[in-house]
Amino acid sequence: MKKPNARESKLVVDLQKYKDAYYNGTPLISDAAFDALEDELRTLNPKHPYFAIVGAKVSAVTEWEKARHAIPMGSLNKAVTEDEFRKWFARCEALASQQGLPSFAQNVFVTEKLDGLSLAVTYERGELKHAITRGDGQMGERITANAARMKGVPGRLKKKLSLTVRGEIILKLSDMKKAFPGAANPRNQAAGTSKRFDGQGCEHLTVLFYDLDGEEHKTEEEKFEALQALSFLTPFGVKTDLEGAIAEHQRYAKKKRAALDYEIDGLVMRANDVHTQTLLGEVNNRPRGAVAFKFASQAQVTKVIDLIWTTGSSGRVSPIAVVAPVVLAGATVQRASLANAGRVAELGIGIGDEVLVSRRNDVIPYVEEVVTKLGPTAKPPRKCAVCKATLIKQGEYLSCKNDACVALVEGRIQNWVDALGVLEWGEGLIAQLVAAKLVKEPADLYRLTPQQIAGLDRRGLIIATKVLKNLKAELPLSLPRFLAALGIENFGAQTAKALVAAGFDSLGKVRKATLAQLSPVPGVGPAKAAAVVAGLKKRSSEIDRLLKVGVVPVTKKASGPLTGKSFCFTGALSQPRSVFEKWVEARGGTLLSGVTRELTYLVMQDPKSGSSKAVKAAAYGTKCIDENAFFALAS
């Protein structure tokens, strides 16, 4: 091995120092000077191990900024077999017929279902503004700097358009082989690389786009053409008929999938006509007019090494099989879900058994069946593994009902911050606060000081001040958000909104309401009404403590000029959509992501437009207004 000379050794030390400083936001020299030093080292020793080092150490714990999606990023309903796919199509056709829509049996659009990470990228007047990961669909992480380095993400569009495009971050197999030779799974590698704080490796990732919002198009085929005209990379897409879509799926399953340079886990089938899709509506918050036709999951036989029972944030206890490692769909699986206690009894599973394990939807490891029975059947636990409280059997499930259980306490706190949409409050911070006995219920969050949070491991005063500021910035809360955030079983945001709409528009009225009063409310019914009454009674003292620390839900009268009105914004507007949305929130209105029967106003550039959203709004009796009319309402 060549012995390095003094200059070579010094260059390596200096370059690593400069690299560390640069990627942690405190550059010591210019980019040009850094490049020159690297060139010198490359001349002296082009194979030096320094050049194999990717990125730099992060000097402190950092988190990506959380950001809310202007348009929620949902997912699709799924079909695994041809029979399920045909049933989906038949349901759509029946609904289309009822609404007087033409059959789309001859007008189906087929695209590849990419096995990557969803990303929404927004452009304002043709300039890349921000890129946000899907996250939970409502809120993701803003990784704009990293996305700008990825293939397929133009920094500037050919036209000065304001729009949002949706795509999937993938790592091509050829790029994985060249840039990440030790990686076993392209999706996992893409996930980790896309969120590197130093951005290193993102240049090897690719984003393929398949949807856009901000322009009106009659068909999915037109959308693809528009994306391609703007220089976006797209996956395979083709207009065909019903039988052609099934034949395409079969071709992919047999041959085409294996020949691709990236991984897919199915094909997306949808009505090509956007108007038809819109009027077909949604089911379970997923578009009815589109379905992910998945490929059959891989499965392997392996041995059960152990059975563990974990208590989740809701108190429900889930059995997990620890198995001898097997590789499924490119990932090594060592744990597989058993769903619930009832399934453990149904399978008669025990340690030592040989079982068939799959990755359902190529994601969740799952025990499908016992292949060879070799060990005694496992017995469900009687005590919670976290707090040792006696477990309660509820149907097929075991549950811990001890409100003091750490798992449940963390769950209640997490539900509160999630319902409020508070940024920067992750599971790690909540677990630390609960473990330090600083919080045991939501009211405790509002008693925290920056110094208390800063005293936790790997935090600090800057982070502490920021998270508390974000928490208090969400105040005051509307009554529905307050009620949903309590996390009462079977009492979510939709039920809370239904109660307010029915006249239970103050916290006092809701707390005093009886089962007989709540049961007739549309969308509630006897079961939910009972859960509301019992849950509010049980949490009465906790609610009082929230009021005492200043978390008082805002009534309708105190909300503002837009109280009781809901808004949806579409198409190109004079200002970013976020500006309009802040106006709505600040003045007591409600934001909806799409046109529904509950929508009051659809705000658009031309209210007389014949767009699909305008047509749907007219069918529901929703008013279409322009910006001037909106500002008149809001003033």
Secondary structure as the mmCIF struct_conf table of DSSP 4:
data_model
#
loop_
_struct_conf.conf_type_id
_struct_conf.id
_struct_conf.beg_label_comp_id
_struct_conf.beg_label_asym_id
_struct_conf.beg_label_seq_id
_struct_conf.end_label_comp_id
_struct_conf.end_label_asym_id
_struct_conf.end_label_seq_id
HELX_LH_PP_P HELX_LH_PP_P1 LYS A 2 PRO A 4
HELX_RH_AL_P HELX_RH_AL_P1 ALA A 6 TYR A 23
TURN_TY1_P TURN_TY1_P1 ASN A 24 GLY A 25
BEND BEND1 LEU A 28 ILE A 29
HELX_RH_AL_P HELX_RH_AL_P2 ASP A 31 LEU A 44
TURN_TY1_P TURN_TY1_P2 PRO A 46 LYS A 47
HELX_RH_3T_P HELX_RH_3T_P1 PRO A 49 ALA A 52
BEND BEND2 GLY A 55 GLY A 55
BEND BEND3 SER A 59 ALA A 60
HELX_LH_PP_P HELX_LH_PP_P2 TRP A 64 GLU A 65
STRN STRN1 LYS A 66 ARG A 68
BEND BEND4 ALA A 70 ILE A 71
STRN STRN2 ASN A 77 ALA A 79
BEND BEND5 THR A 81 THR A 81
HELX_RH_AL_P HELX_RH_AL_P3 GLU A 82 GLN A 98
TURN_TY1_P TURN_TY1_P3 GLN A 99 GLY A 100
HELX_LH_PP_P HELX_LH_PP_P3 LEU A 101 SER A 103
TURN_TY1_P TURN_TY1_P4 ALA A 105 GLN A 106
STRN STRN3 VAL A 108 LEU A 114
BEND BEND6 ASP A 115 GLY A 116
STRN STRN4 LEU A 117 GLU A 124
TURN_TY1_P TURN_TY1_P5 ARG A 125 GLY A 126
STRN STRN5 GLU A 127 THR A 133
TURN_TY1_P TURN_TY1_P6 GLY A 135 ASP A 136
BEND BEND7 GLY A 137 GLN A 138
STRN STRN6 MET A 139 GLU A 141
STRN STRN7 ARG A 142 ARG A 142
HELX_RH_AL_P HELX_RH_AL_P4 THR A 144 ALA A 147
TURN_TY1_P TURN_TY1_P7 ALA A 148 ARG A 149
BEND BEND8 MET A 150 MET A 150
STRN STRN8 LYS A 151 LYS A 151
TURN_TY1_P TURN_TY1_P8 GLY A 152 GLY A 152
BEND BEND9 GLY A 155 GLY A 155
STRN STRN9 ARG A 156 ARG A 156
BEND BEND10 LYS A 158 LYS A 159
STRN STRN10 LEU A 163 ILE A 170
HELX_RH_AL_P HELX_RH_AL_P5 LEU A 173 ALA A 179
TURN_TY1_P TURN_TY1_P9 PRO A 181 GLY A 182
BEND BEND11 ALA A 184 ALA A 184
HELX_RH_AL_P HELX_RH_AL_P6 PRO A 186 SER A 194
TURN_TY1_P TURN_TY1_P10 LYS A 195 LYS A 195
TURN_TY1_P TURN_TY1_P11 PHE A 197 ASP A 198
TURN_TY1_P TURN_TY1_P12 GLN A 200 GLY A 201
HELX_RH_3T_P HELX_RH_3T_P2 CYS A 202 HIS A 204
STRN STRN11 THR A 206 ASP A 213
BEND BEND12 GLY A 214 GLU A 215
BEND BEND13 LYS A 218 LYS A 218
STRN STRN12 THR A 219 THR A 219
HELX_RH_AL_P HELX_RH_AL_P7 GLU A 220 ALA A 229
TURN_TY1_P TURN_TY1_P13 LEU A 230 SER A 231
STRN STRN13 GLY A 237 THR A 240
HELX_RH_AL_P HELX_RH_AL_P8 LEU A 242 ARG A 251
HELX_RH_PI_P HELX_RH_PI_P1 TYR A 252 LYS A 256
HELX_RH_AL_P HELX_RH_AL_P9 ARG A 257 ALA A 259
BEND BEND14 ASP A 261 TYR A 262
STRN STRN14 ILE A 264 ALA A 271
BEND BEND15 ASN A 272 ASN A 272
STRN STRN15 ASP A 273 ASP A 273
HELX_RH_AL_P HELX_RH_AL_P10 VAL A 274 LEU A 280
STRN STRN16 GLU A 282 VAL A 283
TURN_TY1_P TURN_TY1_P14 ASN A 284 ASN A 285
STRN STRN17 ARG A 286 PRO A 287
TURN_TY1_P TURN_TY1_P15 ARG A 288 GLY A 289
STRN STRN18 ALA A 290 LYS A 294
HELX_LH_PP_P HELX_LH_PP_P4 PHE A 295 GLN A 298
STRN STRN19 ALA A 299 THR A 311
TURN_TY1_P TURN_TY1_P16 SER A 313 SER A 314
BEND BEND16 GLY A 315 GLY A 315
STRN STRN20 ARG A 316 LEU A 328
TURN_TY1_P TURN_TY1_P17 ALA A 329 GLY A 330
STRN STRN21 ALA A 331 SER A 337
BEND BEND17 ASN A 340 ASN A 340
HELX_RH_AL_P HELX_RH_AL_P11 ALA A 341 LEU A 347
TURN_TY1_P TURN_TY1_P18 GLY A 348 GLY A 348
TURN_TY1_P TURN_TY1_P19 ILE A 351 GLY A 352
STRN STRN22 GLU A 354 ARG A 360
TURN_TY1_P TURN_TY1_P20 ASN A 361 VAL A 363
STRN STRN23 ILE A 364 THR A 372
BEND BEND18 GLY A 375 GLY A 375
HELX_LH_PP_P HELX_LH_PP_P5 PRO A 376 PRO A 381
BEND BEND19 ARG A 382 ARG A 382
STRN STRN24 LYS A 383 LYS A 383
TURN_TY1_P TURN_TY1_P21 ALA A 385 CYS A 387
HELX_LH_PP_P HELX_LH_PP_P6 ALA A 389 ALA A 389
STRN STRN25 THR A 390 THR A 390
HELX_LH_PP_P HELX_LH_PP_P7 LEU A 391 LEU A 391
STRN STRN26 ILE A 392 GLN A 394
TURN_TY1_P TURN_TY1_P22 GLY A 395 GLU A 396
STRN STRN27 TYR A 397 SER A 399
TURN_TY1_P TURN_TY1_P23 ASP A 403 ALA A 404
HELX_RH_AL_P HELX_RH_AL_P12 VAL A 406 LEU A 420
TURN_TY1_P TURN_TY1_P24 GLY A 421 GLY A 421
TURN_TY1_P TURN_TY1_P25 LEU A 423 GLU A 424
HELX_RH_AL_P HELX_RH_AL_P13 GLU A 427 ALA A 435
TURN_TY1_P TURN_TY1_P26 ALA A 436 LYS A 437
BEND BEND20 LEU A 438 LEU A 438
BEND BEND21 LYS A 440 GLU A 441
HELX_RH_AL_P HELX_RH_AL_P14 PRO A 442 LEU A 445
TURN_TY1_P TURN_TY1_P27 TYR A 446 ARG A 447
HELX_RH_AL_P HELX_RH_AL_P15 PRO A 450 ALA A 454
TURN_TY1_P TURN_TY1_P28 GLY A 455 GLY A 455
BEND BEND22 LEU A 456 LEU A 456
TURN_TY1_P TURN_TY1_P29 ASP A 457 ARG A 458
HELX_RH_AL_P HELX_RH_AL_P16 LEU A 461 ALA A 473
TURN_TY1_P TURN_TY1_P30 GLU A 474 GLU A 474
HELX_LH_PP_P HELX_LH_PP_P8 LEU A 475 LEU A 475
BEND BEND23 PRO A 476 PRO A 476
HELX_LH_PP_P HELX_LH_PP_P9 LEU A 477 LEU A 477
STRN STRN28 SER A 478 SER A 478
HELX_RH_AL_P HELX_RH_AL_P17 LEU A 479 ALA A 485
TURN_TY1_P TURN_TY1_P31 LEU A 486 LEU A 486
TURN_TY1_P TURN_TY1_P32 GLU A 489 ASN A 490
HELX_RH_AL_P HELX_RH_AL_P18 ALA A 493 ALA A 501
TURN_TY1_P TURN_TY1_P33 ALA A 502 GLY A 503
BEND BEND24 SER A 506 SER A 506
HELX_RH_AL_P HELX_RH_AL_P19 LEU A 507 LYS A 512
HELX_RH_AL_P HELX_RH_AL_P20 LEU A 515 LEU A 518
TURN_TY1_P TURN_TY1_P34 SER A 519 PRO A 520
BEND BEND25 VAL A 521 VAL A 521
TURN_TY1_P TURN_TY1_P35 PRO A 522 VAL A 524
HELX_RH_AL_P HELX_RH_AL_P21 GLY A 525 LYS A 538
TURN_TY1_P TURN_TY1_P36 ARG A 539 ARG A 539
HELX_RH_AL_P HELX_RH_AL_P22 SER A 540 LYS A 548
TURN_TY1_P TURN_TY1_P37 VAL A 549 GLY A 550
HELX_LH_PP_P HELX_LH_PP_P10 PRO A 553 PRO A 553
STRN STRN29 VAL A 554 VAL A 554
HELX_LH_PP_P HELX_LH_PP_P11 THR A 555 THR A 555
HELX_RH_3T_P HELX_RH_3T_P3 LYS A 556 ALA A 558
TURN_TY1_P TURN_TY1_P38 SER A 559 SER A 559
TURN_TY1_P TURN_TY1_P39 PRO A 561 GLY A 564
STRN STRN30 SER A 566 PHE A 569
BEND BEND26 GLY A 571 GLY A 571
BEND BEND27 SER A 574 GLN A 575
HELX_RH_AL_P HELX_RH_AL_P23 ARG A 577 ALA A 586
TURN_TY1_P TURN_TY1_P40 ARG A 587 GLY A 588
STRN STRN31 THR A 590 LEU A 591
BEND BEND28 SER A 593 GLY A 594
TURN_TY1_P TURN_TY1_P41 ARG A 597 GLU A 598
STRN STRN32 TYR A 601 VAL A 603
BEND BEND29 GLN A 605 GLN A 605
TURN_TY1_P TURN_TY1_P42 PRO A 607 LYS A 608
HELX_RH_AL_P HELX_RH_AL_P24 SER A 612 TYR A 620
TURN_TY1_P TURN_TY1_P43 GLY A 621 GLY A 621
HELX_LH_PP_P HELX_LH_PP_P12 THR A 622 THR A 622
STRN STRN33 LYS A 623 ILE A 625
HELX_RH_AL_P HELX_RH_AL_P25 GLU A 627 ALA A 634
#
